[in-house]
Amino acid sequence: FRERPETNDILLCAGDSDYSEVVRRGSRIGKRFYICAVGADTASELLSLSSAFYPIEQRLGLTPQSQQALDVAKLDPAQMTKWTSLVKQLDKAEQRLPTVVRSHFVNKWLLPGLGYGTDFDEKAMTLDATVELGLLFDDRVSHPETGRPVRTIRLNRDHPLVKAILLR
């Protein structure tokens, strides 16, 4: 950092928590870090320190093997029922908004009574579960006005369960 003071934006293509201290120190002297890594394997501490996060598998259009092997005919009806409201709500939000900010979706779209929790933390945990299942993509982008990172979500429209729900 000291050798190139004119460099303010740094793309780090790694998700290991070992880089957290480097990002922390660079941020203290005004450097902005953008992380590109495998989403599920990226350290949460590193994500919290970054200006934006770009899941590499999403950018390359890759699907985990566990999702590729899923046969639509073998979808669990209970899973279909469980996730239908959330998928349809997020689909509506994506149609109306250019980017769906995660906290906005939790507060304004995941209403109590849908079965995804009654407070913000419970609903956020539900979204974490859908990301783990591969139903949603979770990302970080810079807020257009403040430049601060915000978390966004969007449907994984290639996931068989999401496809089946949206075809209903």
Secondary structure, 3 states (H helix, E strand, C coil): CCCCCCCCEEEECCCCHHHHHHHHHHHHCCCEEEEEECHHHCCHHHHHHCCEEEEHHHHCCCCCHHHHCCCHHHCCHHHHHHHHHHHHHHHHHHHHCCCEEHHHHHHHHCCCCCCCCCCHHHHHHHHHHHHHHCCEEEEEEECCCCCCEEEEEEECCCCHHHHHHHHC
